[in-house]
Amino acid sequence: MTAEWPPVYDPSYVPPDDQEHWSPALETMHPAERDVLIAAKLRRQAAWAYERSPFYRKRWDEAGFRPEQLKTLDDVRRIPIVTKEDLRQDLLDNPPFGSNVCADWRDILRVHGSSGTTGIPTVIAISKGDWERIGEAHARVEWGAGVRPGDTVFMAAPFSLYMGAWGMLVGAERMGAKCFPFGAGAPGQTRMAVRWCLAARPSVFYGTPSFCLYLAETAKEEGVDPKDFGFRLLFFSGEPGGSIPGTRRALERVYGGPVIVDSGSTGEMTPWMSNGGCRHAPGMHLWQDMVYTQLLNPDTREAAPYGGEGVPVYTHLERASQPLIRFWSGDLASWTDEPCACGRTYPTMPRGIYGRVDDMVVVRGENVYPSAVENVVRATPGLTGEFRMVVSRERAMDELAVLAEYTAEAADSPDAVDRIARQLQSDLGATLGIRAGVQLKPPGELERTQFKARRVIDERDLYQDSFA
């Protein structure tokens, strides 16, 4: 890498296979020294955005902020936060691509974005230089997870506007791994995936934990043992799961004990894999020299201390075409600065991203996260692992019901289903601090997913008119 900004990386560099770190000097740097590096990159990034982005110039002028006010990294708090709603409003005001494209359109290589399922789609414009830096960043994180040039990576994620699969692809290509961009979501594709995994025997699976479990279930229906695929590494993004103990145990059991690693942040923050775990421990490191991340209290928006919980707020440090600076993700995580066996000195989110501010539901005064319910369900013998949370309101009281499936083996015993239901209800109560109703369904009744699972069904709005 040269000292210029935006940085330029040597595309021919690949570490020896037995080297733990892609970039040892950066990944093992003392945190205080890294903060100096981050502050220098932040000043360059902010100056670039202020000069070239009407979006930031307008927002920062209104807030009285100038990039020259960034003397130390602590000054990042002066920068106004950007939300997804801010980006959507900018797209409405400045169609079709918004006012935050800093590069000349002749230099834009790719246009990606969100699906727009919750509103107007967000647009991600990526220049050729940024695409090369995205490949470098993803290669670093994939290397930390344990991917090597000799691997074949089975990519079971949609190749569409969504950036996740593309980031994984360009990172694996950057290091020279063999890429199998299989995709996901088409009718019959999961059964086809079983046949391809048996034939090609890829060493790395990439996708969501939900789809990985669905693939194993489909394999068993086809008379195939998922262990025969030969996966040595399961690399996840797109939803919580890889850092949830019950889900990890279920994946280890069905696939014969592969390494399990979580990654990902949010598509707008490409390179989105700046949260990426290593093969030594659950959770995700925050690769702060690529994307600077803070956890902020969701109510006060003050920085959460290590050991605390907050919303990850992301800042690009190497994006020339469409930077996001202090982007409010809406996710929930906790973080720590405890050392890791891998030797990296980044902060870590030990439980990964375990929910969203808008996914968390408050039931009778208690915060209930889907990840907590998932951990209990996946740890309960006699259940398939599929579940849904249904939140409703009976008069003035909130009610939580957990729908889960019993296994075919449990169905053979007259008392087994009742016993499993009682156990699940007891464990949920102990974990959540509230009583949850339990409804057990026959195996296969809950819809499976080939991408992100929708776990929470909140029906309370249906009752609001009655109690207005």
N, C-alpha and C positions, 0 to 999 in steps of 0.2 A: 504494500500500500504506500502511495506517495503522501506527502504532507499537504497536498492541495485539497480544496473542498469544492464540490463533492469529491470524496475519495475515489481513486482508481485502483483496482486490485489486479494482481497478476493472474490472468486466467489459466496459466499453466501450472500454478502451484497446487499440489496435493500432498499432504503429509504422508509419511510411512504408515502402513496399516496399524502398527503397534503403538503409534503415538496417541496418547490420550486426548490431546487438545489440538484442534485445527490451528488455532493461533495462541500458543502458550503465553506469550507476553501479555496479550490483552485479557485472556480468560483467567489468569492467576494474579493479575495486578492487584496491589494493595488497594482497598476501596477508596482511601483518601486520594491516592494518586489517580485513580480512575475518575473520581469526581472532578478533578482538575481537567482531565481530558474531555469529559462530558460537557463541562461548562464551556470549554473552548469551541467544541462542535456545536453546542446550542447557540452560542453567539453568532456563528457563521450561518447556521440554519435560520435563525430568526431574522437576521439582516437580509438574507436572500428572500425570505417570504415577504418581509415588509416592502422591499423594493419592487417585487414582481407580482404580488398577489393583491388585487383590489379587495378581496375578501378580508385579508388580515389588516391591510392598511386602514380600512374603514373601522373594523372592530377595535383595533388597538388605539387609533386616534380617539375614538369615543371614550375609551377607558383611560386615556392619558398614559398609555404605555409606549415606550420606545425601546428598540433592541439594545441601545447603548446603556440601558439601565441594568443589563445583565452583567453584573460584576462578578458574582459568585453563583454557584449552583442554587443556593438558597433563594436567590432572586427570581427563580422560576415561578414562585407564587404570585409575582406581579402580573403574569400573563393570564388574560381571561381564558376561562374554560370554554371549549367548543363541544357542543352536543350533536347527536345525529339529527335532531330537529333543526339546529342551525344550518347544517349542510343541506337538508331538504328545502328549507326556506330559501337558501341561496340558489338552489337549482330552479325553484319556482320564479324567483326574481330575475335570474340570469340564465334562461334556457339556451341551449340544451345541456351544457356541461358545467354551469356555475362559473363563479369568478375566482376560483382558486386553482387555476392551471398556470403554473409559473413558467413552464417551458414553451417554446415555440411549437405550434401544432405540427409543424413539419418534422419535429423531433419525437413526437408521440408514436410509440411502437404498438401499444396495446391499450384497449379500453375494456375495463371490467366493471363490476358493480354488484350491488345487492339485488336480491330478487324482487324487492318492493312489496313483499307480502304484508308489511305493516304500514305502508304508505308509498310515497314516490320513491323509486329506486335511487340509491346513492351511486355516483359515478366515480370510478377510479381510473385516472389517466396515468399511464406509465411510459416514460421515455426510454429510449434504448439504454442510456447510461444507468437509469434506475433499475431496469430489468436485469442488467448485469450485476448490480449491487444486491438485488433481491436474491439472485442465484447464489452469490457469495454468502449472504447471511443465512440462507436456508441450508447451504452445504455445511456451514459451521455447526448449526444446531443439530442437523441430522448426524453429523460426525459424532457429536457429543452423545447422541442417543445410541450410537453403536453401528450405524450404517457405514459400510465400506465399499470401495469400488468393485469388489468381487460379488456383491449382493445383487439379487434380482428383487426389485421392489414391486409388489402387487398393489396397485393404487385403486382401491375400491371407493372412489368418491366421484361425484359428478364433475365432468369437465364442461363448465358452463361459465356464466358470469361470476360465480363464486370463485374466489381466489385460492381457496385451500388446496385443491388438487394441483393447480398450476404451480403454486409455490413449491410443493413437494416435488413435482416433476423437475422444475428448473434447478432445484438444489441437488437432487440426485444426479441429474445430467452433469451439473458442474463438477461433481467429484468423480464422475465416470462410472457410476453404477448402472446396471442394466434396468431399464424402466419398462414396466408392464402397465400402461395406462388403461386399465380395464373399465373404469367408470362404475356407475351404480344408478339404480332407479328405473331401468327399463323393465318391462314385463318379462319374466322368465330369466332375468339376468343372474339372479342368485344361484339358480340351479346350474346355469352355464359356468358360473364362477367355481362351483365345486369341481366340475370336470377340468377346467383350466388349471386350478391349483394342484390337482392330482397329476396332470400331465407335465406342467412346467416346474412344479415344486419351487415356487419363489421362497426366498429366505426371509423376506420382510413383508408384513402386511401393513398397509396404511389405509385408514378410514376412521369411522366412528366406532366406539365400543358397542353400541347397539347393533350396528350392522355386523360386526365381528361375531357377536353372539348369535345373531340370526343366521349367519353363514354356517356356523357350527351346527345349529339346529337343523338347517336344511340338509347339511351333509349327512347327519344321522338319519334323516328321513329317506335319504338315497342309499342307505346302507354303508356309508363311508365314515370311518373314524377321523375326526378333524386332526388328530395327531399325525395322520399320514400326510398332511400337507407339508409338514416339515418346517413350519414357521419357527425361526429362532428369535425374532423380534416383532412385537406388535406395537406399532407407532400410531398414536391416536391424535385426532383433533376434532373440532366441531361440536363437542358436547362433553360435560363432565363424565367421568367413569373410570378412566385409567388410574386415577389417584384415589378412588373410593375403595376401601378395603374389601367390601363384599363383592364388588364387581371384579376387582383384581383376582380374588380367589377363584371366582367362577371361571374367568378366562384362563388362569393358570391350570385349573383342573381339566378343562375341556381340551386345551391345546398342549398339555404336557409340560407346563412350566417354562414358557418362553419369557424373555425379558419384555417388560411392559413399560412404555414411556409415553407421557402426555406432552402435548405441545399446542400452540395456537393462542391467539388473542382475539382479534376481530378483523374481519376482512378489510375494513377501511384502513387499518394500520399496516398494510403491506410494507415491509416483510412481516406478515402476521405471525410468523413462527418465532418472534422475538421472546416469547415465553416458551421455553423448551426444556424438558427434563433431560436427565442423563440416565445411563444404565445402572447407576449405583444406588438410587433411592427413589421412592415415589415423589410426586410433586413436580414443579417446574421452576427452573432458574429464570431470572430476569436478565437477559443479555443487554445490560444497560448501555454499553458503548454503541449499540446499533439503534435501539429505541429506548429512550429514558422513561422509566415507569415509576410512578408513585402510587401508593394506596391512600385514598382520601376518605375521611369519614363521610358517609352518605348524607348526613344531616348538616354538619358544620363545614364540610369541604376543607377541613384542616388535615394535614398529613397524619396518618395513623402511625403510631410507634411500632417498631418491630415487636412481633407477638400479637399485634392487634389485627382487626379486620377492617376492610375498606373496599372502595371501588377503584380498580386500576385505571389510572389516567395516563395516557400514552403521549409521548412526544417523539416524532421522527428526528433523527440526527443526520441522516444521509439521503433525504429525499429531495430531489431537485424539481420534479415535475408537478407534484401535488402534495405538498407536506401537510401533515396534521400536527398541530402543536397544542398540547394539553387537551387531548381528546378524551371525553368522559365516556367510558365504555359501557357503563350500566351493569357490569358484572360484579360479582362478589368473591372475595378471596381474603385469606390471611397471609402474612408474610413474616419471614425471619431472616436474620443474618447469621444463623448458626452455620458452622463449616460443613462442607460435604466431602465425602470420601473421594470424589472425583478431582478435588483440588481447585475447582473453580471458586472464585471469591465473590460471585454475584449474590444478591439477595435471592431467596427462594420462597415460592408459594407452596408449602409442604402438602397442601390438600388440593393443589391445582385451583382451577376456577370451578367453584362448586355451586354456583347459582347466579341469578340475576336479581337486581333490585326489584324488577317487575315480576319475576317468577316466584320470589319469596312470598308466601301468603301468611297473613297474621290470623290465627285461629284462636279465639278466646284469650287474646293477649300474648300468645306465644308465636315467635317467628318459626315457621316451618319451611325447611328447604327440601326440594325434591331429592337432593343428594343424600340427605339423612334417611329419607324413606327408602331410597334405592339400596343403601347399605344394609338396612334391616332386612328387606325383602331378599336380597341376594345371599344373605347369610342364613336364611331360614331353610332347613332341609325340607324337601318335598314340594318346593315351588320351582317353576320354570325360570323365574327371574324377571318376567314381564310384569309391569304394574302400571296403574294410573292412580292419580290423586284427584278426587272429586270433592270440591269445597262447595258447600251449599249453606243456605240459611233457613233454619226452621224457626219461624217467628223472629225473635230478636237474637237467637243464638246461632253462632257459626258451627257447622258440623263438617268434619273431615271423614271421608270414606276412602279406604285404600282397596283398590281392585287388584287382585293378583290371581295367577293361574297355578293350580296344583298340577303335579306331573302325572303322567299316565300310570306310573307305578303306584302313586298314592291313591289313585282312583280304585285300585283293586282291593283296598282294605276298607271295610265299612266305617271304621272309626277314624281312619287316618285324616280325612279332610277336616273333620271337626277338631281333631287334636292340633293340626297345623294352623287352623284359623285362630284357636285360642292362644297358641304360642306366638303367632304373629301379632295379635292384638296386644298381648302382654309386653312384647319387646318394643313395639311401637310406642306404647304408653311410657315405658321406661326411658326411651330415647328422646321422645318429643316433649314430654311433660304434659301431655293432654291425652284424653281418650280419643282414639280413632276407631271408627267402625271398619270392619273387614268384610269384604265380599270375595269369596274364592270362586273362580271360574274354571271350566274345563280347559285342558291344554289346547292352545291354538285359537282361543276365542278372542283374545286381545290382538288387535292389528299389529303386525310387525312393520318395521321401518327399514328402508334401504339407505337412509341418510340420518337426519337428526330426529330423535324421538320426541314426540309431544307428550309430556307426562302429566301436566297440570290442566285440569278442567275446572274452571271457576264459574259456578252457576249462580253466584250471589246476586249478580245484576238482575237476574230474572225475578228476584223478590223485592227489588227496591220500590216499585210502584205501590206495593201493598203496605209499605211502612214509611212512606214519604210524609 
